[in-house]
Amino acid sequence: KLQFLYLIADACTETGASHPMAIPANMRAVIAEAGRLVVADRPVPTAGPKEVLVKIAATAVNRADTLQRKGMYAVPPGVTDILGLEMSGTVVATGEGATRWKEG
């Protein structure tokens, strides 16, 4: 199963058409903390096997996210606490075996 890893929009900058995007060490992410939605600084994840790293252009907080914030929707073991089930953006890195999506 392919898993998306999130990178908040302005954290990457394009370095030119023939060069890959620069991927920073840190990003901003929305998490649930003490029943509130909070923007937190987090390290940028790397794309693991069959994963892609996406520079986010747009995302949303949906009902599942609000339930998670209230402690009423458990996060599966091993899954990030970063909220946002839907997003759109540009693939900036691919992990080994990720063949459905390509960088760019």
PADREN-635021 format. One record per residue: residue number from 1; residue in one letter; chain; x, z, y of N, C-alpha, C in turn. Coordinates in pm, whole numbers, always signed. Layout:
BEGIN
+-------+-------+------+--------+--------+---------+---------+--------+----------+--------+--------+---------+
! tivex ! vexfi ! kegu ! n_east !   n_up ! n_north ! ca_east !  ca_up ! ca_north ! c_east !   c_up ! c_north !
+-------+-------+------+--------+--------+---------+---------+--------+----------+--------+--------+---------+
!   NUM !     a !    A !      X !      Z !       Y !       X !      Z !        Y !      X !      Z !       Y !
...
+-------+-------+------+--------+--------+---------+---------+--------+----------+--------+--------+---------+
This chain:
BEGIN
+-------+-------+------+--------+--------+---------+---------+--------+----------+--------+--------+---------+
! tivex ! vexfi ! kegu ! n_east !   n_up ! n_north ! ca_east !  ca_up ! ca_north ! c_east !   c_up ! c_north !
+-------+-------+------+--------+--------+---------+---------+--------+----------+--------+--------+---------+
!     1 !     k !    A !    +85 !     +0 !    -118 !      +0 !     +0 !       +0 !    +89 !     +0 !    +124 !
!     2 !     l !    A !    +57 !    -84 !    +219 !    +133 !    -93 !     +344 !    +84 !    +13 !    +441 !
!     3 !     q !    A !   +176 !    +83 !    +501 !    +142 !   +187 !     +597 !   +197 !   +149 !    +733 !
!     4 !     f !    A !   +117 !   +171 !    +839 !    +163 !   +144 !     +974 !   +230 !   +267 !   +1031 !
!     5 !     l !    A !   +340 !   +248 !   +1099 !    +407 !   +354 !    +1173 !   +391 !   +321 !   +1320 !
!     6 !     y !    A !   +361 !   +419 !   +1400 !    +321 !   +394 !    +1538 !   +431 !   +419 !   +1639 !
!     7 !     l !    A !   +438 !   +332 !   +1735 !    +530 !   +344 !    +1847 !   +451 !   +317 !   +1974 !
!     8 !     i !    A !   +447 !   +411 !   +2065 !    +366 !   +398 !    +2186 !   +419 !   +285 !   +2274 !
!     9 !     a !    A !   +328 !   +216 !   +2340 !    +350 !    +88 !    +2406 !   +478 !    +73 !   +2488 !
!    10 !     d !    A !   +501 !   +154 !   +2587 !    +611 !   +129 !    +2678 !   +746 !   +179 !   +2628 !
!    11 !     a !    A !   +753 !   +222 !   +2505 !    +878 !   +277 !    +2452 !   +979 !   +169 !   +2415 !
!    12 !     c !    A !   +935 !    +45 !   +2397 !   +1026 !    -66 !    +2363 !  +1028 !   -166 !   +2478 !
!    13 !     t !    A !  +1139 !   -233 !   +2492 !   +1145 !   -342 !    +2589 !  +1205 !   -463 !   +2521 !
!    14 !     e !    A !  +1153 !   -578 !   +2551 !   +1208 !   -700 !    +2494 !  +1340 !   -730 !   +2562 !
!    15 !     t !    A !  +1441 !   -766 !   +2483 !   +1572 !   -792 !    +2539 !  +1599 !   -941 !   +2554 !
!    16 !     g !    A !  +1504 !  -1024 !   +2520 !   +1521 !  -1168 !    +2531 !  +1461 !  -1238 !   +2410 !
!    17 !     a !    A !  +1429 !  -1363 !   +2425 !   +1360 !  -1436 !    +2319 !  +1441 !  -1444 !   +2190 !
!    18 !     s !    A !  +1574 !  -1451 !   +2200 !   +1654 !  -1465 !    +2080 !  +1705 !  -1332 !   +2026 !
!    19 !     h !    A !  +1671 !  -1221 !   +2092 !   +1719 !  -1090 !    +2051 !  +1602 !  -1005 !   +2005 !
!    20 !     p !    A !  +1625 !   -915 !   +1910 !   +1517 !   -825 !    +1869 !  +1485 !   -724 !   +1978 !
!    21 !     m !    A !  +1371 !   -661 !   +1969 !   +1334 !   -558 !    +2065 !  +1422 !   -436 !   +2045 !
!    22 !     a !    A !  +1460 !   -372 !   +2153 !   +1536 !   -247 !    +2145 !  +1439 !   -137 !   +2104 !
!    23 !     i !    A !  +1473 !    -63 !   +2002 !   +1387 !    +45 !    +1955 !  +1450 !   +176 !   +1999 !
!    24 !     p !    A !  +1378 !   +253 !   +2081 !   +1435 !   +379 !    +2132 !  +1437 !   +488 !   +2024 !
!    25 !     a !    A !  +1500 !   +598 !   +2054 !   +1508 !   +710 !    +1961 !  +1380 !   +793 !   +1962 !
!    26 !     n !    A !  +1309 !   +797 !   +2076 !   +1190 !   +880 !    +2089 !  +1070 !   +800 !   +2136 !
!    27 !     m !    A !   +951 !   +855 !   +2111 !    +825 !   +792 !    +2151 !   +728 !   +901 !   +2194 !
!    28 !     r !    A !   +618 !   +860 !   +2257 !    +508 !   +950 !    +2290 !   +397 !   +924 !   +2190 !
!    29 !     a !    A !   +335 !  +1032 !   +2140 !    +229 !  +1018 !    +2040 !   +120 !  +1121 !   +2067 !
!    30 !     v !    A !     -3 !  +1089 !   +2029 !    -115 !  +1182 !    +2043 !   -128 !  +1260 !   +1913 !
!    31 !     i !    A !   -129 !  +1394 !   +1926 !    -145 !  +1483 !    +1811 !   -253 !  +1585 !   +1841 !
!    32 !     a !    A !   -300 !  +1656 !   +1739 !    -393 !  +1766 !    +1757 !   -312 !  +1895 !   +1755 !
!    33 !     e !    A !   -333 !  +1977 !   +1859 !    -260 !  +2103 !    +1869 !   -355 !  +2209 !   +1922 !
!    34 !     a !    A !   -377 !  +2312 !   +1844 !    -466 !  +2422 !    +1884 !   -604 !  +2371 !   +1927 !
!    35 !     g !    A !   -656 !  +2272 !   +1853 !    -790 !  +2221 !    +1883 !   -799 !  +2125 !   +2000 !
!    36 !     r !    A !   -683 !  +2085 !   +2055 !    -681 !  +1993 !    +2169 !   -603 !  +1867 !   +2133 !
!    37 !     l !    A !   -630 !  +1758 !   +2203 !    -549 !  +1638 !    +2192 !   -433 !  +1652 !   +2289 !
!    38 !     v !    A !   -312 !  +1630 !   +2241 !    -192 !  +1651 !    +2321 !   -100 !  +1530 !   +2304 !
!    39 !     v !    A !    -39 !  +1487 !   +2414 !     +64 !  +1384 !    +2406 !   +197 !  +1456 !   +2386 !
!    40 !     a !    A !   +267 !  +1420 !   +2278 !    +391 !  +1487 !    +2242 !   +503 !  +1385 !   +2225 !
!    41 !     d !    A !   +625 !  +1428 !   +2252 !    +741 !  +1344 !    +2223 !   +779 !  +1361 !   +2078 !
!    42 !     r !    A !   +804 !  +1250 !   +2011 !    +841 !  +1251 !    +1870 !   +953 !  +1151 !   +1847 !
!    43 !     p !    A !  +1034 !  +1171 !   +1744 !   +1132 !  +1068 !    +1710 !  +1060 !   +943 !   +1659 !
!    44 !     v !    A !  +1113 !   +827 !   +1691 !   +1056 !   +703 !    +1639 !  +1086 !   +697 !   +1489 !
!    45 !     p !    A !   +984 !   +676 !   +1408 !   +1008 !   +665 !    +1264 !  +1078 !   +534 !   +1231 !
!    46 !     t !    A !  +1132 !   +526 !   +1113 !   +1186 !   +400 !    +1064 !  +1088 !   +343 !    +962 !
!    47 !     a !    A !  +1090 !   +214 !    +947 !   +1002 !   +150 !     +849 !  +1060 !   +170 !    +710 !
!    48 !     g !    A !   +988 !   +242 !    +627 !   +1030 !   +264 !     +489 !   +988 !   +147 !    +401 !
!    49 !     p !    A !  +1006 !   +159 !    +271 !    +965 !    +52 !     +179 !   +818 !    +17 !    +197 !
!    50 !     k !    A !   +790 !   -112 !    +212 !    +655 !   -167 !     +226 !   +584 !   -114 !    +352 !
!    51 !     e !    A !   +660 !    -76 !    +454 !    +604 !    -31 !     +581 !   +652 !   -121 !    +694 !
!    52 !     v !    A !   +576 !   -118 !    +805 !    +619 !   -187 !     +926 !   +616 !    -89 !   +1042 !
!    53 !     l !    A !   +703 !   -110 !   +1140 !    +703 !    -33 !    +1263 !   +642 !   -121 !   +1370 !
!    54 !     v !    A !   +542 !    -69 !   +1442 !    +466 !   -148 !    +1538 !   +481 !    -91 !   +1678 !
!    55 !     k !    A !   +512 !   -179 !   +1774 !    +508 !   -143 !    +1917 !   +361 !   -153 !   +1957 !
!    56 !     i !    A !   +301 !    -41 !   +1990 !    +157 !    -36 !    +2016 !   +123 !    -96 !   +2152 !
!    57 !     a !    A !    +24 !   -184 !   +2152 !     -30 !   -240 !    +2276 !   -158 !   -165 !   +2314 !
!    58 !     a !    A !   -238 !   -129 !   +2214 !    -363 !    -55 !    +2238 !   -397 !    +26 !   +2114 !
!    59 !     t !    A !   -454 !   +141 !   +2136 !    -499 !   +226 !    +2027 !   -622 !   +302 !   +2071 !
!    60 !     a !    A !   -683 !   +375 !   +1980 !    -804 !   +450 !    +2013 !   -804 !   +581 !   +1935 !
!    61 !     v !    A !   -877 !   +675 !   +1987 !    -904 !   +798 !    +1914 !  -1048 !   +787 !   +1869 !
!    62 !     n !    A !  -1071 !   +792 !   +1738 !   -1206 !   +774 !    +1685 !  -1262 !   +904 !   +1629 !
!    63 !     r !    A !  -1377 !   +895 !   +1566 !   -1445 !  +1016 !    +1515 !  -1358 !  +1093 !   +1417 !
!    64 !     a !    A !  -1290 !  +1024 !   +1326 !   -1203 !  +1094 !    +1231 !  -1094 !  +1172 !   +1304 !
!    65 !     d !    A !  -1040 !  +1115 !   +1411 !    -939 !  +1184 !    +1490 !   -996 !  +1310 !   +1557 !
!    66 !     t !    A !  -1117 !  +1299 !   +1611 !   -1177 !  +1416 !    +1676 !  -1209 !  +1524 !   +1574 !
!    67 !     l !    A !  -1250 !  +1484 !   +1453 !   -1274 !  +1582 !    +1347 !  -1143 !  +1647 !   +1303 !
!    68 !     q !    A !  -1035 !  +1569 !   +1297 !    -905 !  +1624 !    +1263 !   -862 !  +1725 !   +1370 !
!    69 !     r !    A !   -886 !  +1691 !   +1495 !    -853 !  +1782 !    +1606 !   -923 !  +1916 !   +1589 !
!    70 !     k !    A !  -1048 !  +1912 !   +1541 !   -1127 !  +2034 !    +1522 !  -1094 !  +2106 !   +1390 !
!    71 !     g !    A !  -1005 !  +2048 !   +1309 !    -972 !  +2108 !    +1180 !  -1073 !  +2079 !   +1072 !
!    72 !     m !    A !  -1158 !  +1978 !   +1092 !   -1265 !  +1946 !     +998 !  -1235 !  +1822 !    +914 !
!    73 !     y !    A !  -1117 !  +1764 !    +928 !   -1081 !  +1644 !     +855 !   -934 !  +1660 !    +815 !
!    74 !     a !    A !   -912 !  +1692 !    +690 !    -776 !  +1721 !     +643 !   -691 !  +1594 !    +636 !
!    75 !     v !    A !   -567 !  +1607 !    +678 !    -471 !  +1498 !     +668 !   -416 !  +1498 !    +525 !
!    76 !     p !    A !   -414 !  +1382 !    +459 !    -358 !  +1379 !     +324 !   -213 !  +1424 !    +322 !
!    77 !     p !    A !   -168 !  +1487 !    +215 !     -29 !  +1533 !     +206 !    +68 !  +1417 !    +228 !
!    78 !     g !    A !   +174 !  +1444 !    +305 !    +277 !  +1344 !     +328 !   +247 !  +1244 !    +438 !
!    79 !     v !    A !   +131 !  +1255 !    +503 !     +92 !  +1163 !     +609 !   +122 !  +1230 !    +744 !
!    80 !     t !    A !   +160 !  +1151 !    +841 !    +192 !  +1202 !     +974 !    +74 !  +1271 !   +1040 !
!    81 !     d !    A !   +102 !  +1360 !   +1133 !      -3 !  +1425 !    +1211 !    -36 !  +1349 !   +1338 !
!    82 !     i !    A !    +25 !  +1233 !   +1358 !      -3 !  +1150 !    +1475 !   -141 !  +1088 !   +1458 !
!    83 !     l !    A !   -224 !  +1104 !   +1561 !    -362 !  +1054 !    +1555 !   -369 !   +906 !   +1594 !
!    84 !     g !    A !   -478 !   +844 !   +1556 !    -503 !   +703 !    +1589 !   -504 !   +619 !   +1465 !
!    85 !     l !    A !   -623 !   +590 !   +1413 !    -635 !   +512 !    +1291 !   -635 !   +362 !   +1316 !
!    86 !     e !    A !   -671 !   +323 !   +1437 !    -671 !   +181 !    +1471 !   -570 !   +154 !   +1581 !
!    87 !     m !    A !   -514 !    +33 !   +1578 !    -419 !     -5 !    +1683 !   -398 !   -154 !   +1678 !
!    88 !     s !    A !   -339 !   -205 !   +1786 !    -291 !   -342 !    +1786 !   -155 !   -340 !   +1852 !
!    89 !     g !    A !    -71 !   -433 !   +1815 !     +62 !   -437 !    +1872 !   +148 !   -542 !   +1805 !
!    90 !     t !    A !   +278 !   -526 !   +1822 !    +376 !   -622 !    +1772 !   +467 !   -554 !   +1670 !
!    91 !     v !    A !   +485 !   -616 !   +1557 !    +577 !   -563 !    +1456 !   +719 !   -576 !   +1508 !
!    92 !     v !    A !   +792 !   -463 !   +1515 !    +929 !   -464 !    +1565 !  +1032 !   -439 !   +1455 !
!    93 !     a !    A !   +988 !   -396 !   +1338 !   +1079 !   -376 !    +1225 !   +998 !   -376 !   +1096 !
!    94 !     t !    A !  +1059 !   -422 !    +989 !    +993 !   -421 !     +858 !  +1082 !   -350 !    +757 !
!    95 !     g !    A !  +1019 !   -278 !    +667 !   +1091 !   -212 !     +560 !  +1106 !   -305 !    +441 !
!    96 !     e !    A !  +1191 !   -264 !    +348 !   +1213 !   -343 !     +228 !  +1081 !   -363 !    +153 !
!    97 !     g !    A !  +1053 !   -485 !    +114 !    +932 !   -516 !      +39 !   +809 !   -539 !    +123 !
!    98 !     a !    A !   +818 !   -525 !    +254 !    +705 !   -554 !     +343 !   +703 !   -705 !    +365 !
!    99 !     t !    A !   +611 !   -774 !    +302 !    +610 !   -920 !     +305 !   +488 !   -980 !    +376 !
!   100 !     r !    A !   +384 !   -901 !    +397 !    +262 !   -954 !     +457 !   +278 !   -978 !    +606 !
!   101 !     w !    A !   +353 !   -890 !    +676 !    +374 !   -903 !     +819 !   +522 !   -924 !    +846 !
!   102 !     k !    A !   +551 !   -996 !    +954 !    +689 !  -1026 !     +995 !   +712 !   -974 !   +1135 !
!   103 !     e !    A !   +839 !   -953 !   +1173 !    +871 !   -911 !    +1309 !   +822 !  -1016 !   +1409 !
!   104 !     g !    A !   +772 !   -965 !   +1522 !    +724 !  -1055 !    +1626 !   +577 !  -1072 !   +1620 !
+-------+-------+------+--------+--------+---------+---------+--------+----------+--------+--------+---------+
